[in-house]
Structure formats: structure tokens, C-alpha cells
Amino acid sequence: MVDLNLGYGTGAFSFQYDDSRFELLAPVESRSLPLTDVEINIAIDSPIGSTHLEDLVGSGDSVLIVVSDATRATASAQIVNLLIRRLIAAGVAPGEIGVIFATGIHRATTFDEKRRLLSPFILQRIKAFDHDASDESQLVSLGVTSRGTPIEVNRALKEYSHVFLTGGIGFHYFAGFTGSRKSVCPGLASTRTITATHMLALDFEHGGRRAGVGSGILEGNAVHEECVRIAAEVQPTFLVNSIVDEEGRAVGVFAGHWLDAHLKACEEYTRGHSALIEGKRDLVIASCGGAPYDINLIQAHKAMDMAAKACVEGGTIILIAACNDGLGRADFLKWFTSPNAMALASRLKTAYEVNGQTAWSLLTKAEAFRVILVSELAPDVVRQMRMIPARSLDEAIAAAGESAGGFIMPRGASLLPIVKH
């Protein structure tokens, strides 16, 4: 028997399994220890597709550093601290440095979250503020893309002379990967712009996902390509994207041009975070990996999406996600008044909302699989979303019944299962 801890909020469930029945699907960590400050600085000193940071900025410049919000683990406290020290050493005045949290349509970051994401030292010394996608006073229009998407972003992106993007690399179920351009769109875009780009994930003519849209896909991905067009209007000066371990510590850092460095990071991430499987199985037990990945159901769905790639249709998925912050949107549940996923998709054709698409994606899986959700959500809410509620892993396993075996995914959204052909 093998002992394993499966993350749940800030804690974990202890699980003992028979490795002759269950196969572990987990990322292959390239190193056991996080990067030191020296190692991160070496990465910044070796920029990909860019000149050195110190050759890009100097006295009289202002710099806006874009940081992910509390739904992401990016090692931002360590990385931003090092960036700010280097900017000041290069001649940028501390008062000319700002940090903006790329919240997209998420809620604002709390004071405690800001302290954790930046460190108390930086938060006390550098101006830090949130983006609000619906606040017109924060936004500036930069025209429209060739597709007709309005380019509306936070005006701070144009008020500072340089924009530095930070963030983490991970799979995204329709944008392909996180990082880089997503810090601008959806991170710092208007609700209108976010809606227009996210709509590209669906094929309203034929139904379902648009061809080329999915986890780990960049080339030919309409959502990714439109977000790139929007970020290009901002012309970011420099990028520092990280790959983090299960504790949220940086184990890989890619710096340089916002597109070139991002592509290298995605290639490296895929090598360590995908697994070839002989075939799908009847049971998949997937933990989001604990906080912040299971902060709410909208975020937790990303782990469900990966688990679905390893489960046979009609099989059982046990999703372990505390969801201590609830659903992620107060109005998320309204989409589940639709009788089925097809009807929900019809609603989206005429009344599209970003989180309606997440609801559709969740409902398609709840219809294709038997999904047992271990969470802190109210049981009636879970049932309304067509899932089976459970309060513990033992309860979920009992509800799953006998199984010939399956997969265990301790960091659900961080592992892409690929069926061998």
C-alpha cells in the first residue's frame, strides 16, 4: 500500500491506495529544492529574445509590474522583490514603480492576500492596486482587433513608461496556457474585452468547443491568438514567468521577451507536466492540489477538466476541492437552471457571459461522468450542478463503489493526460 496526501484547502486528506489498482498521474519535478534568489537573478540575466533588463530602463522611467491575483500560485513575493531591487539599482525611483493585480473579472485581492503575494516589505514601500474590469474610469480604449474585438485595458498600462509582466505557467482549458498575454487579457482588460475573447472558445455554429482550442494548445488557438493581439497593443517591456512546485515555490523561471520567453516556458512546462496513458479508466480521483487552486469552484473546474481526459465516458470522477470561497461568482448557479448542457449552450448564444461558459463546461462533464465533489459547498448547491456531494474522501470512495482501479491525480490541473494512439 502507498500513502499519499491529497491537498484540500490549506489541509489535506490522507489516502492509502494499492498501486496495483491505481496509477499515480503527477508532474515530474525537475528539482527538489526551489530556486534561490541567485538562481532567479541568473535567469533574469539570461533573457530570452530580449536585451538585458538594465538596458531597458533607467533614471526617469516609470515601471508597472503586473502580478497575478490570489487564485494563482506564482512565487510572486520572491520574484517581484528581486525585480524591484534591480529596477531601483538601474535608476528607477521607488515612487515610479507600481504593482497592479491582474484580477480580470475575479474579486479584488484582500489586504492579507496582497501581503502574501508581495511580502509585507514590498507592500509597505511600493504602490499596489487592483484592476476592476467594470470600472470605466480605470479603462482606456486602444481601438479594435482585426476580429473586431474592443481593446479596452487598464489605463495604468499606458500611464507607466514600461510594463513588466509576471505570473505562473500552467495549462488552461481553453487558452492553452496561463502566463504572458493573459496578464493583460483577461487580467487587465474590460469586461467587454474579456467577454469577446472568451467567446472565441465556443463554436456557436456547430456546437461545443471551437477547433484548436484546448489545454496545452497555442498554435491555431483563437483565444490565445486574440489575447496576443490585445497584449501587443500594450507592448510589454519585459516578462518573468515562473513554474512552481506543489508548494507554490519557483522551480523554473523564464525571463525576456513577453512572447519568446513565454513559448520556452510552455514547452518546458509541457515536458514535465504531461503523461502518456495506455487508455482511460473507470475511476479518476483528482485533487486540485489545495489552496489556491481550489479556492472556489470556478478555479477547481480546471482540475475536473484534466480528470475528464483520463476517465472513460460514464465513469466516475472524484474531485477534491474545498471551495472555501464558494462558487467564485455569486451568480454562477443561475446557469444550472438549464435542463442540460445543450440548452445552456443555446442560452450562451444570445446571452454570453464568461462564467456561463465555465458552467457549460462543468455541466458537460457532469452529464458525461458521475462526478462526486468533496467540498465545503452546501449539498443542495452541488446537486443543482448535477454532482454528488461528499464531505470526505472516504465518503466519496464509498459512494463511488467497487472499481477495477483507476488514476490518482494529486495536482489535477497541473497534469495533462494524453492517451497513446
ZIHU-V984115 format. One record per residue. N is the residue number from 0. RES is the residue in three letters. SS is DSSP state (helix for helix, strand for strand, loop for the rest). NEAR is the number of other C-alpha atoms within 12 Angstrom. D_LAST is the distance of its C-alpha to the last C-alpha in whole Angstrom. Layout:
N_RES_SS_NEAR_D_LAST + N_RES_SS_NEAR_D_LAST
This chain:
0_MET_loop_11_31 + 1_VAL_strand_16_30 + 2_ASP_strand_13_32 + 3_LEU_strand_22_30 + 4_ASN_strand_25_32 + 5_LEU_strand_38_30 + 6_GLY_strand_36_32 + 7_TYR_strand_37_34 + 8_GLY_loop_29_36 + 9_THR_loop_20_38 + 10_GLY_strand_20_38 + 11_ALA_strand_25_35 + 12_PHE_strand_30_34 + 13_SER_strand_19_34 + 14_PHE_strand_26_32 + 15_GLN_strand_18_31 + 16_TYR_strand_23_28 + 17_ASP_loop_18_27 + 18_ASP_loop_19_24 + 19_SER_loop_13_23 + 20_ARG_loop_21_23 + 21_PHE_strand_25_21 + 22_GLU_strand_30_19 + 23_LEU_strand_33_20 + 24_LEU_loop_34_18 + 25_ALA_loop_33_21 + 26_PRO_loop_32_21 + 27_VAL_loop_24_22 + 28_GLU_loop_26_26 + 29_SER_loop_19_27 + 30_ARG_loop_17_30 + 31_SER_loop_15_32 + 32_LEU_loop_17_35 + 33_PRO_loop_25_36 + 34_LEU_loop_26_37 + 35_THR_loop_19_41 + 36_ASP_helix_25_43 + 37_VAL_helix_15_43 + 38_GLU_helix_21_39 + 39_ILE_helix_33_39 + 40_ASN_helix_28_42 + 41_ILE_helix_19_40 + 42_ALA_helix_31_37 + 43_ILE_helix_36_40 + 44_ASP_loop_24_42 + 45_SER_loop_22_39 + 46_PRO_loop_32_38 + 47_ILE_strand_27_35 + 48_GLY_loop_22_36 + 49_SER_loop_25_39 + 50_THR_loop_19_43 + 51_HIS_loop_26_44 + 52_LEU_helix_38_45 + 53_GLU_helix_27_48 + 54_ASP_helix_19_48 + 55_LEU_helix_27_47 + 56_VAL_loop_32_50 + 57_GLY_loop_24_53 + 58_SER_loop_21_57 + 59_GLY_loop_19_57 + 60_ASP_loop_27_54 + 61_SER_loop_32_52 + 62_VAL_strand_42_49 + 63_LEU_strand_44_46 + 64_ILE_strand_45_44 + 65_VAL_strand_51_41 + 66_VAL_strand_51_40 + 67_SER_strand_50_37 + 68_ASP_loop_44_39 + 69_ALA_loop_39_38 + 70_THR_loop_39_35 + 71_ARG_loop_43_33 + 72_ALA_loop_41_34 + 73_THR_loop_41_34 + 74_ALA_loop_41_37 + 75_SER_helix_42_39 + 76_ALA_helix_34_42 + 77_GLN_helix_38_42 + 78_ILE_helix_47_41 + 79_VAL_helix_43_43 + 80_ASN_helix_30_46 + 81_LEU_helix_30_45 + 82_LEU_helix_42_45 + 83_ILE_helix_39_48 + 84_ARG_helix_25_50 + 85_ARG_helix_29_49 + 86_LEU_helix_36_50 + 87_ILE_helix_26_53 + 88_ALA_helix_18_53 + 89_ALA_loop_23_53 + 90_GLY_loop_24_55 + 91_VAL_loop_29_54 + 92_ALA_loop_23_56 + 93_PRO_helix_29_55 + 94_GLY_helix_23_57 + 95_GLU_helix_29_54 + 96_ILE_strand_41_51 + 97_GLY_strand_37_49 + 98_VAL_strand_43_46 + 99_ILE_strand_42_45 + 100_PHE_strand_46_42 + 101_ALA_strand_44_39 + 102_THR_loop_35_39 + 103_GLY_loop_40_38 + 104_ILE_loop_34_39 + 105_HIS_loop_37_39 + 106_ARG_loop_25_42 + 107_ALA_loop_26_44 + 108_THR_loop_29_44 + 109_THR_loop_19_47 + 110_PHE_helix_20_49 + 111_ASP_helix_15_48 + 112_GLU_helix_27_44 + 113_LYS_helix_31_46 + 114_ARG_helix_22_47 + 115_ARG_helix_27_44 + 116_LEU_helix_38_42 + 117_LEU_helix_42_45 + 118_SER_loop_24_47 + 119_PRO_helix_19_51 + 120_PHE_helix_19_52 + 121_ILE_helix_28_50 + 122_LEU_helix_27_51 + 123_GLN_helix_16_54 + 124_ARG_helix_21_55 + 125_ILE_loop_29_52 + 126_LYS_strand_23_52 + 127_ALA_strand_34_49 + 128_PHE_strand_30_48 + 129_ASP_strand_35_46 + 130_HIS_loop_40_45 + 131_ASP_loop_31_45 + 132_ALA_loop_34_43 + 133_SER_loop_27_46 + 134_ASP_loop_21_49 + 135_GLU_helix_18_50 + 136_SER_helix_16_52 + 137_GLN_helix_25_50 + 138_LEU_strand_27_48 + 139_VAL_strand_27_48 + 140_SER_strand_26_47 + 141_LEU_strand_25_45 + 142_GLY_strand_18_45 + 143_VAL_strand_21_42 + 144_THR_loop_23_39 + 145_SER_loop_12_38 + 146_ARG_loop_19_36 + 147_GLY_loop_16_39 + 148_THR_loop_30_38 + 149_PRO_strand_29_41 + 150_ILE_strand_38_41 + 151_GLU_strand_42_43 + 152_VAL_strand_43_43 + 153_ASN_strand_43_45 + 154_ARG_loop_29_48 + 155_ALA_helix_36_48 + 156_LEU_helix_42_46 + 157_LYS_helix_26_48 + 158_GLU_helix_21_51 + 159_TYR_loop_29_50 + 160_SER_loop_27_50 + 161_HIS_strand_32_47 + 162_VAL_strand_44_44 + 163_PHE_strand_43_42 + 164_LEU_strand_49_38 + 165_THR_strand_55_37 + 166_GLY_strand_49_34 + 167_GLY_strand_46_31 + 168_ILE_loop_48_27 + 169_GLY_loop_46_25 + 170_PHE_strand_37_22 + 171_HIS_strand_37_23 + 172_TYR_loop_41_22 + 173_PHE_loop_40_23 + 174_ALA_loop_41_25 + 175_GLY_strand_36_22 + 176_PHE_strand_44_24 + 177_THR_loop_44_27 + 178_GLY_loop_48_30 + 179_SER_helix_52_32 + 180_ARG_helix_50_33 + 181_LYS_helix_46_32 + 182_SER_helix_47_35 + 183_VAL_loop_53_37 + 184_CYS_loop_49_35 + 185_PRO_loop_43_35 + 186_GLY_loop_44_37 + 187_LEU_loop_50_40 + 188_ALA_strand_48_40 + 189_SER_loop_38_42 + 190_THR_helix_35_41 + 191_ARG_helix_31_41 + 192_THR_helix_43_39 + 193_ILE_helix_38_36 + 194_THR_helix_34_36 + 195_ALA_helix_31_35 + 196_THR_helix_39_33 + 197_HIS_helix_40_31 + 198_MET_helix_36_31 + 199_LEU_helix_36_29 + 200_ALA_helix_39_26 + 201_LEU_strand_36_26 + 202_ASP_loop_22_26 + 203_PHE_loop_22_30 + 204_GLU_loop_13_30 + 205_HIS_loop_13_26 + 206_GLY_loop_19_26 + 207_GLY_loop_28_23 + 208_ARG_strand_29_22 + 209_ARG_loop_22_23 + 210_ALA_loop_22_20 + 211_GLY_loop_25_19 + 212_VAL_loop_29_21 + 213_GLY_loop_33_19 + 214_SER_loop_36_18 + 215_GLY_loop_37_18 + 216_ILE_loop_28_18 + 217_LEU_loop_32_22 + 218_GLU_loop_20_22 + 219_GLY_loop_20_22 + 220_ASN_loop_30_23 + 221_ALA_helix_30_26 + 222_VAL_helix_44_27 + 223_HIS_helix_40_27 + 224_GLU_helix_33_28 + 225_GLU_helix_38_31 + 226_CYS_helix_47_32 + 227_VAL_helix_32_32 + 228_ARG_helix_30_35 + 229_ILE_helix_41_37 + 230_ALA_helix_38_37 + 231_ALA_helix_27_38 + 232_GLU_helix_28_41 + 233_VAL_helix_38_42 + 234_GLN_loop_26_41 + 235_PRO_loop_34_40 + 236_THR_loop_39_42 + 237_PHE_strand_41_40 + 238_LEU_strand_49_37 + 239_VAL_strand_54_36 + 240_ASN_strand_53_33 + 241_SER_strand_46_32 + 242_ILE_strand_49_29 + 243_VAL_strand_39_30 + 244_ASP_loop_33_30 + 245_GLU_loop_35_30 + 246_GLU_loop_24_34 + 247_GLY_loop_33_34 + 248_ARG_loop_29_35 + 249_ALA_strand_36_34 + 250_VAL_strand_36_32 + 251_GLY_strand_41_31 + 252_VAL_strand_46_33 + 253_PHE_strand_46_32 + 254_ALA_strand_43_36 + 255_GLY_strand_35_37 + 256_HIS_loop_35_36 + 257_TRP_loop_37_34 + 258_LEU_loop_36_32 + 259_ASP_helix_23_31 + 260_ALA_helix_34_31 + 261_HIS_helix_40_29 + 262_LEU_helix_32_26 + 263_LYS_helix_30_26 + 264_ALA_helix_40_27 + 265_CYS_helix_35_23 + 266_GLU_helix_24_22 + 267_GLU_helix_29_23 + 268_TYR_helix_38_22 + 269_THR_helix_32_19 + 270_ARG_helix_22_18 + 271_GLY_helix_30_20 + 272_HIS_loop_36_19 + 273_SER_strand_33_15 + 274_ALA_strand_28_13 + 275_LEU_strand_24_10 + 276_ILE_strand_22_10 + 277_GLU_loop_16_8 + 278_GLY_loop_20_9 + 279_LYS_loop_29_12 + 280_ARG_strand_31_15 + 281_ASP_strand_32_19 + 282_LEU_strand_39_21 + 283_VAL_strand_47_20 + 284_ILE_strand_50_24 + 285_ALA_strand_53_24 + 286_SER_strand_53_27 + 287_CYS_loop_50_27 + 288_GLY_loop_45_29 + 289_GLY_loop_40_32 + 290_ALA_loop_33_35 + 291_PRO_loop_37_34 + 292_TYR_loop_43_31 + 293_ASP_loop_47_32 + 294_ILE_loop_37_36 + 295_ASN_loop_36_35 + 296_LEU_helix_42_33 + 297_ILE_helix_40_32 + 298_GLN_helix_38_30 + 299_ALA_helix_47_29 + 300_HIS_helix_44_27 + 301_LYS_helix_46_24 + 302_ALA_helix_46_23 + 303_MET_helix_51_23 + 304_ASP_helix_44_21 + 305_MET_helix_46_18 + 306_ALA_helix_49_19 + 307_ALA_helix_45_18 + 308_LYS_loop_40_14 + 309_ALA_loop_42_14 + 310_CYS_strand_37_16 + 311_VAL_strand_23_15 + 312_GLU_strand_24_18 + 313_GLY_strand_21_21 + 314_GLY_strand_33_21 + 315_THR_strand_42_23 + 316_ILE_strand_49_23 + 317_ILE_strand_48_26 + 318_LEU_strand_56_27 + 319_ILE_strand_58_30 + 320_ALA_loop_53_31 + 321_ALA_loop_42_35 + 322_CYS_loop_38_36 + 323_ASN_loop_27_39 + 324_ASP_loop_27_40 + 325_GLY_loop_26_39 + 326_LEU_loop_33_37 + 327_GLY_loop_28_37 + 328_ARG_loop_25_39 + 329_ALA_loop_16_42 + 330_ASP_loop_17_41 + 331_PHE_helix_26_37 + 332_LEU_helix_28_38 + 333_LYS_helix_21_40 + 334_TRP_helix_35_36 + 335_PHE_helix_33_36 + 336_THR_helix_22_39 + 337_SER_loop_23_36 + 338_PRO_loop_20_35 + 339_ASN_loop_25_32 + 340_ALA_helix_30_29 + 341_MET_helix_24_30 + 342_ALA_helix_22_33 + 343_LEU_helix_32_33 + 344_ALA_helix_35_31 + 345_SER_helix_25_34 + 346_ARG_helix_24_36 + 347_LEU_helix_31_34 + 348_LYS_helix_24_35 + 349_THR_helix_13_39 + 350_ALA_loop_16_39 + 351_TYR_loop_29_36 + 352_GLU_loop_31_36 + 353_VAL_helix_34_34 + 354_ASN_helix_35_34 + 355_GLY_helix_35_33 + 356_GLN_helix_38_30 + 357_THR_helix_40_29 + 358_ALA_helix_43_31 + 359_TRP_helix_43_29 + 360_SER_helix_37_25 + 361_LEU_helix_44_27 + 362_LEU_helix_36_28 + 363_THR_helix_34_25 + 364_LYS_helix_36_23 + 365_ALA_helix_35_26 + 366_GLU_helix_25_26 + 367_ALA_helix_24_22 + 368_PHE_loop_33_23 + 369_ARG_strand_37_26 + 370_VAL_strand_43_26 + 371_ILE_strand_41_29 + 372_LEU_strand_49_31 + 373_VAL_strand_43_33 + 374_SER_loop_41_35 + 375_GLU_loop_27_39 + 376_LEU_loop_30_39 + 377_ALA_loop_22_41 + 378_PRO_helix_19_39 + 379_ASP_helix_16_41 + 380_VAL_helix_24_39 + 381_VAL_helix_31_36 + 382_ARG_helix_22_36 + 383_GLN_helix_25_37 + 384_MET_loop_39_33 + 385_ARG_loop_32_32 + 386_MET_loop_35_31 + 387_ILE_strand_33_33 + 388_PRO_strand_33_35 + 389_ALA_strand_31_35 + 390_ARG_loop_28_38 + 391_SER_loop_26_36 + 392_LEU_helix_32_33 + 393_ASP_helix_22_35 + 394_GLU_helix_20_35 + 395_ALA_helix_32_32 + 396_ILE_helix_33_30 + 397_ALA_helix_16_33 + 398_ALA_helix_25_32 + 399_ALA_helix_30_29 + 400_GLY_loop_19_30 + 401_GLU_loop_15_28 + 402_SER_loop_20_25 + 403_ALA_loop_19_23 + 404_GLY_loop_26_21 + 405_GLY_strand_36_19 + 406_PHE_strand_43_19 + 407_ILE_strand_43_22 + 408_MET_strand_44_21 + 409_PRO_loop_39_25 + 410_ARG_loop_46_25 + 411_GLY_helix_49_23 + 412_ALA_helix_46_23 + 413_SER_helix_47_22 + 414_LEU_loop_46_19 + 415_LEU_strand_41_15 + 416_PRO_strand_39_13 + 417_ILE_strand_24_9 + 418_VAL_strand_18_6 + 419_LYS_loop_11_4 + 420_HIS_loop_8_0
